[in-house]
Amino acid sequence: MQAIRSLNPVPSASHQVIEGFRPWQNFVNCNFPWLEMSASKQQDFRADVQLCNFDHRAVAVIRSDSCRVRRTGLGARRAEEGLLKVMWQQNGRTAVEQDGRETLLNTGDVTICDTARPYQLAMQDHAQLAVLMLPYEAIPGWERLSQRVCAHTLNDRTTARAALAAVMALMDQPDGHGSASPVFQAVQMMLSALLHGASAPERAGGAISLDVAHRHVLAHIDDPELSPDELAGALHVSRRALYRLFEEHQLTPGRFIRRVRLDAIREALAAPDNAQRSILDIALDYGFTDSATFSRAFKAAFGVSPSEWRQR
């Protein structure tokens, strides 16, 4: 989504339910130009979007069927200006890529992109995103932060939730433009603190935290090749340092990766959106490669089989 000034075709507040992928493409092309889109289904595609424009700032809440949105290098060059794109995952999951990094947003997560550079979003079915578009000057020092924080899941959830609550209050009263300015000032202060905190070094004295490792595993949870060696490389520590970290928690990196996968699958099996999907398909989404290995690991971790858990 780009070029807030281009939102003029839409009233200051708009709520639309769009049926069909082609109408959704037309809507996006009209209001958020220079984006490429694709989807696995066309005729049955459905999207629901609320959109509010506040001068050079905009807020949108988007819920859609599975689709991929891509800003290419050409699109970034043709856009009127670069903007900050803050995204809160309100439901489902969305993969976000920029600057060679990828993060997987789960419900409650937040990340940011810079629309002046290529990026990509892959929304799963029925995923819902709240999106805030801001000019660069909204976040002091953005030029120093941009390369360090884009496409990272930001882990200060308390500040992120507070900022989202303020943004959603504007959505509830879109005609109250007179009161929008102080709300945006507060949101921008919270986001500035969030982003500057996220850009601080993750490691001190050569140490890393379990939370950093957990975020990396979640971001690459669908990769069956994810291994302790790959995790150590991604966190810029030696294999020995990585094992030392997990020893403090009575774990090994391999067991940790598997447990993160299993916890995510257990949650997915309980989700109504997955009711018609096979258990194996869900397990494959989270990096398992065969049914027998997955079933044994699930029962060892939780004491019941995957099918028994789903029935409960």
Solvent accessible surface area in square Angstrom, and as a share of the most:
residue,aa,sasa,rsa
1,M,22,0.10
2,Q,2,0.01
3,A,1,0.01
4,I,3,0.02
5,R,114,0.42
6,S,24,0.16
7,L,1,0.01
8,N,119,0.61
9,P,87,0.55
10,V,14,0.08
11,P,91,0.57
12,S,48,0.31
13,A,38,0.30
14,S,18,0.12
15,H,113,0.50
16,Q,73,0.32
17,V,72,0.41
18,I,14,0.07
19,E,103,0.46
20,G,9,0.09
21,F,7,0.03
22,R,163,0.60
23,P,62,0.39
24,W,9,0.03
25,Q,43,0.19
26,N,87,0.45
27,F,21,0.09
28,V,7,0.04
29,N,84,0.43
30,C,70,0.42
31,N,5,0.02
32,F,6,0.02
33,P,29,0.18
34,W,108,0.38
35,L,14,0.07
36,E,92,0.41
37,M,25,0.11
38,S,58,0.38
39,A,20,0.16
40,S,110,0.71
41,K,78,0.33
42,Q,87,0.39
43,Q,161,0.71
44,D,111,0.57
45,F,0,0.00
46,R,118,0.43
47,A,1,0.00
48,D,40,0.21
49,V,1,0.01
50,Q,68,0.30
51,L,3,0.02
52,C,6,0.03
53,N,26,0.13
54,F,9,0.04
55,D,117,0.60
56,H,78,0.35
57,R,54,0.20
58,A,3,0.02
59,V,1,0.00
60,A,4,0.03
61,V,10,0.06
62,I,4,0.02
63,R,85,0.31
64,S,4,0.02
65,D,8,0.04
66,S,40,0.26
67,C,8,0.05
68,R,102,0.37
69,V,17,0.10
70,R,112,0.41
71,R,1,0.00
72,T,26,0.15
73,G,24,0.23
74,L,87,0.43
75,G,6,0.06
76,A,15,0.11
77,R,178,0.65
78,R,133,0.49
79,A,14,0.11
80,E,111,0.50
81,E,55,0.24
82,G,16,0.15
83,L,1,0.01
84,L,0,0.00
85,K,1,0.00
86,V,1,0.01
87,M,0,0.00
88,W,7,0.03
89,Q,3,0.01
90,Q,51,0.23
91,N,53,0.27
92,G,24,0.23
93,R,29,0.11
94,T,0,0.00
95,A,18,0.14
96,V,0,0.00
97,E,62,0.28
98,Q,5,0.02
99,D,57,0.29
100,G,89,0.86
101,R,64,0.23
102,E,65,0.29
103,T,6,0.04
104,L,22,0.11
105,L,0,0.00
106,N,39,0.20
107,T,73,0.42
108,G,33,0.32
109,D,10,0.05
110,V,1,0.00
111,T,0,0.00
112,I,1,0.00
113,C,0,0.00
114,D,6,0.03
115,T,0,0.00
116,A,47,0.36
117,R,48,0.17
118,P,71,0.45
119,Y,6,0.02
120,Q,34,0.15
121,L,5,0.03
122,A,20,0.15
123,M,10,0.05
124,Q,78,0.35
125,D,65,0.34
126,H,68,0.30
127,A,0,0.00
128,Q,44,0.19
129,L,3,0.01
130,A,0,0.00
131,V,1,0.01
132,L,0,0.00
133,M,8,0.04
134,L,0,0.00
135,P,11,0.07
136,Y,77,0.29
137,E,138,0.62
138,A,7,0.05
139,I,1,0.01
140,P,91,0.57
141,G,14,0.13
142,W,7,0.03
143,E,130,0.58
144,R,149,0.54
145,L,3,0.01
146,S,6,0.04
147,Q,105,0.47
148,R,123,0.45
149,V,1,0.00
150,C,0,0.00
151,A,1,0.01
152,H,76,0.34
153,T,25,0.14
154,L,4,0.02
155,N,83,0.42
156,D,60,0.31
157,R,101,0.37
158,T,97,0.56
159,T,30,0.18
160,A,2,0.02
161,R,140,0.51
162,A,45,0.35
163,A,0,0.00
164,L,31,0.15
165,A,65,0.50
166,A,23,0.18
167,V,1,0.00
168,M,50,0.22
169,A,53,0.41
170,L,9,0.04
171,M,14,0.06
172,D,113,0.59
173,Q,134,0.59
174,P,26,0.16
175,D,122,0.63
176,G,29,0.28
177,H,77,0.34
178,G,76,0.73
179,S,66,0.42
180,A,6,0.05
181,S,62,0.40
182,P,79,0.50
183,V,41,0.24
184,F,10,0.04
185,Q,107,0.48
186,A,45,0.35
187,V,0,0.00
188,Q,25,0.11
189,M,144,0.64
190,M,47,0.21
191,L,2,0.01
192,S,18,0.12
193,A,67,0.52
194,L,5,0.03
195,L,2,0.01
196,H,71,0.32
197,G,51,0.49
198,A,33,0.26
199,S,16,0.11
200,A,51,0.39
201,P,121,0.76
202,E,91,0.41
203,R,98,0.36
204,A,84,0.65
205,G,92,0.88
206,G,54,0.52
207,A,60,0.47
208,I,19,0.10
209,S,48,0.31
210,L,45,0.23
211,D,68,0.35
212,V,20,0.11
213,A,0,0.00
214,H,69,0.31
215,R,48,0.18
216,H,31,0.14
217,V,0,0.00
218,L,44,0.22
219,A,13,0.10
220,H,53,0.24
221,I,1,0.01
222,D,87,0.45
223,D,51,0.26
224,P,70,0.44
225,E,136,0.61
226,L,12,0.06
227,S,38,0.24
228,P,28,0.17
229,D,81,0.42
230,E,73,0.33
231,L,0,0.00
232,A,4,0.03
233,G,50,0.48
234,A,37,0.29
235,L,14,0.07
236,H,135,0.60
237,V,24,0.14
238,S,67,0.43
239,R,127,0.46
240,R,189,0.69
241,A,22,0.17
242,L,0,0.00
243,Y,62,0.23
244,R,124,0.45
245,L,16,0.08
246,F,0,0.00
247,E,113,0.51
248,E,123,0.55
249,H,82,0.36
250,Q,144,0.64
251,L,45,0.22
252,T,55,0.32
253,P,0,0.00
254,G,34,0.32
255,R,143,0.52
256,F,15,0.06
257,I,8,0.04
258,R,108,0.39
259,R,102,0.37
260,V,8,0.05
261,R,15,0.06
262,L,4,0.02
263,D,56,0.29
264,A,18,0.14
265,I,0,0.00
266,R,75,0.27
267,E,128,0.57
268,A,9,0.07
269,L,7,0.03
270,A,70,0.55
271,A,35,0.27
272,P,119,0.75
273,D,79,0.41
274,N,24,0.12
275,A,61,0.47
276,Q,174,0.77
277,R,91,0.33
278,S,57,0.37
279,I,38,0.19
280,L,72,0.36
281,D,65,0.33
282,I,1,0.00
283,A,0,0.00
284,L,80,0.40
285,D,53,0.27
286,Y,14,0.05
287,G,8,0.07
288,F,15,0.06
289,T,95,0.55
290,D,60,0.31
291,S,57,0.37
292,A,57,0.44
293,T,39,0.23
294,F,2,0.01
295,S,42,0.27
296,R,160,0.58
297,A,10,0.08
298,F,0,0.00
299,K,110,0.47
300,A,92,0.72
301,A,35,0.27
302,F,37,0.16
303,G,55,0.53
304,V,16,0.09
305,S,27,0.17
306,P,7,0.04
307,S,50,0.32
308,E,79,0.35
309,W,71,0.25
310,R,71,0.26
311,Q,149,0.66
312,R,199,0.73
